[in-house]
């Protein structure tokens, strides 16, 4: 029988499939469609210290082999997540979950993680450093090794739980950022977040998104994601959660061969709400077709050929 289990930063998962933050709400919404206990884990909607309404509409634009989004981290804020969202999730999902945290200052990241730290079900923090640094001229924390390390160190001081830093691909050297995060105390790396892109409406001759630019996700970004997972695995000895264009069991295996221990499914959930479930169900048969008996054995195997 195929062994789909993996261990991510000391926490065992039945399988490596994790719906990505921002594509799966707080989980219980999808539990109305199927039993989400089949998933390895889930990364809940990006949470900030204060409630955020998000960006003006339109926020979504379709494109070839993917989509653009500029949602703007809409969420109810950490207090309501603790009092309302997570209790509803716990009623339908018993496994450890990822707390995806965003912020606009180092202090906000730390405070939000500190508030969530006491939640027993949270197995890992997934810290999204792709947010603008309001006090640093608007630059994303994830584009600077120094800034990413500062966020990592601040979160490390408020929790003993594993920290995964979610990196932006909109950089020239992903390895330097990953190395800085590890040196500052990160237990793992999540990558990639969306690539910056835009679309223009030929009729109005204006950008389709109200925010002009947005994050590109979907199959179009998978080759970029694979390359970055491969590079970081070669350079940084921490577990990696790979994501970017994953929509099949074959994609999961490809990510793991590049070096991912677990794999997040993002835009595919928006195209087909059953996507993650289908990937989990097809993993054993797909493993068998490629002569794979255990997923743990293929992590980083592309580097050993």
N, C-alpha and C positions, 0 to 999 in steps of 0.2 A: 504493500500500500504506500502511496506517495506521502511523504512527510512534508507538509506545507508550513510547519512551524518555524519561527525565527525568534531570536532574542534581541531586543532593541534596548541598549543601555541598561541591561540587567532585567528588563521586563519581558516576559515571554508573551508572544502573540501566536494564536492558532494559525494565522496566515499573515502574509505581509501587506495585505490590501487595506488601505486607509483612505477614506474619502477626504479630499483636501479641504482646508478651511475656505469658507466663502462659497462653497458649492454644495454644502450639505446642511446648512442652517445650524441648529443645535441638536440635530440628529433625530429628535422625536418626530419631526415632520415626515421623514422618510419611513419611520416605523409604522405609519399609517398605510404604507404601500407593501412592506415586506418585513420579515423578522430580521432586524439589523444585527442581531447576535451573531450572524454568519460572518461579520466583518472582523478583521484583525483588531482594528481600533477605529477611531475617527478623530479628526482635528476640527474642533468646533469653530464657529464663526469668529473672525478676528475681533477681539474684545479690547476696548480702551477704558481708561479710568472713568471718563464721563460719557454719557450717551451722545451718539452722533447721528445726525439725520442723513449724512452722506452728501454726495455731489448732486447738482441739478440734473434733470433728465433732458434728453435721452442719455442713458448710461451704458447701453449695450449696442454694439454694432457687429453684425455678422461679416465674415470675410472668407475668402477661399481657405479651406483647411483649418479653420479656427474661428475665433471671435475676439472682439475687443470689449473690455469692460472698464468702466470708471465709476464704480459704485461709491467709493469714498469711505470705506470702513463703517458703513451704517451698522449700528449696534446699540443695544439699550444701556450700555455701561456696566461696569463690573458688579455693582451692587445688585442690579436686577438679574444679572447672569447668575449670581450666587443664590438669590432668593427665589427666582422663578424658573429660569431656563434649565439649570443643571438638575434641580429636583425632578423636572419633567423628563429629562434625558435618563436619569438614573432609574426611573420606573420602567424603562423599556430596553435598557442596555446596561449590562452588569460588568463589562470589562473596563480596564483602565483606558482613559481618554487623554488626548492631547489638548492642552489649553493654548490656543493660538492668541498671542498677546501683541498688540501694537501700541505705539506711543509717539508723542511729538516732542518729548524731551527724555533725557536719561532718567530723570526722577519719576516721570510718569510710567515708564516701563517697569521700574523697580516697585513702585507703589501698587500697580495693578497685579504684578506677580505676587507681591506680599499678601494682598487680599485673597488671592486664589490659592495660596500655598496650603491653607488648612483644609482644602477640599480633598477628601480621601480618594475619590475616584480619579483625580488627576494623576496620571502616571508620568507625564513629561510636560515641560513647557516648550512650546514651539514659538520662539521669539522672532517676530517678523521685523527685520531691520531695513525693510524697503520703504519705510515711512519717511516723510520729509522731516529734517531736523529744524524745527521752527527757530531755535536759538542759534543755529549754525548757518544762517543764510539760505535756508530752504533746501540744502543738499540732503539727499537720502543718507541715512546712517549707513546703509549697506554699501555705499559707493566708496567709503573710506575705511581702510583697515583700523585706523585709530578710533574712529567713531563707533564702529561695530564692536571693537574690543571694550570700549567704555560702557556700552549697553550690556554686554555680556558680563563684565565684572560687577556692574550694579545689580543685575539679576542674581548672579551667583551669591551675593552677600545676603539675599533675603530668602533663599530656598536651598534645601539639600536635595531636592528632586532633580532628575536629569534635565539638562537644558539643551535643546536643539535650536541652533540659530538658523533662521530661514533667510537665505541670501538672495540678493538681486542679481540677475544675469546682466544687468546694464552697466557692466564694468569691463575694463580691458584685462584685468588680472584677477580672476576669481580665487585663485590659490592663495594670494597674499591676504585676502580678506578672511578666508577660511583658517589660515594659519594664525592670524591675529585673534580670532575668536577662540580657537583652541587654547592658545597661550593665556587667554583671559579667564579660562574656566569652563568653556563649552564642552559638553559631553558628546555632542554630535552636531551634524550639519544637515539642514534641509535645503534642497535645491532642485529645480530653480523656481523662483517666482516668475511673474509674467515679464515679457519683453515689451518695451515701450513702442507703441505704434499708433497709427491713425487711419481714418478713412474720410473721403470727401464726397459729398453728395453732388452728382453731376448736374442735377436740376437747380439746386439752390446755390451751388458753387461754394458751399460752406462745409466745414468739418461736420461729420455726422454726430459725433459726441459733443454734448454741451461743454465738456471740459477740454475739448479739442483733441487731446491725446488720451490713450487708455492702455491697458495691459493686454497684450496678445497672448492667448492660450490656445490649446487644441493641438491637433496633429502636426501643424506647421512648426511648432517649437521643439518637437521631440529630438531631432538631431543635435540641436544646441544643448538641450538638457543632458543628453547622453554624453556629449563631449565634456561638459562641466563636471558631471558625476565622475567620469573616468579620471579627469585631471585631479580632482580633489582627493579621490581614493589613492592615487599615486603619491600624493604629497602630504596628506594629513591622516594620521592613524586614529580616527574616530569613526563611529558608525555614521552612515549616510542614509537619509531618507530621500529617495529620488522621485521626481515628479516632472511633468511637462509632456503633454500629448499622450498620456497613457490611456488606452481605451480597450485593451485586450489582455488576455493572459500572456500572449507572446510578448507584449510590451513590458509587462511586469518582469518576465524572465530576462529580457534584454537589459532592463535597468539594473537588475541584480548582477548580471554578468559584468556590467560596467563598474559595479562596486556598491550598489545600494543594498542595505540590509532590509529595508521596508520600502514600499512604493505607494505614493499617493495618487489618487484618481481625482482629477479636477473637472475640467470642462465637459468631459464625457457624461458626468452626472446631470448636467444641464440639458444635454441632448437627449439622454435616456435615463430617467430616474432609477432604472434597474441596472445601470451599467456596472456598478461595483459588485452587486450580487452576482451578476452573470460572470464577471471575471473570477470571483471566488469559486463559483461552481465549476468553471471550466479549467481551473488550474491543474487539478490532478491528471486529467486526461491529456492536457497539453504537456505537462511534465513527462508523462509516459511516452508521448510521441517523440520527445527529444532525448529519451534515455536518462531522465533525471529522477533519482529516487528521493533526494532530499534537497530542499531549497537552500538550506544552510551551506551545503557543499559548493554551491555555484556562485556565492557572493564574491565578486571580484575575479571570477574565473577567466575573464577576457584578458587579464593581466598576466596570466600564467601560461598562455599559449605560445 
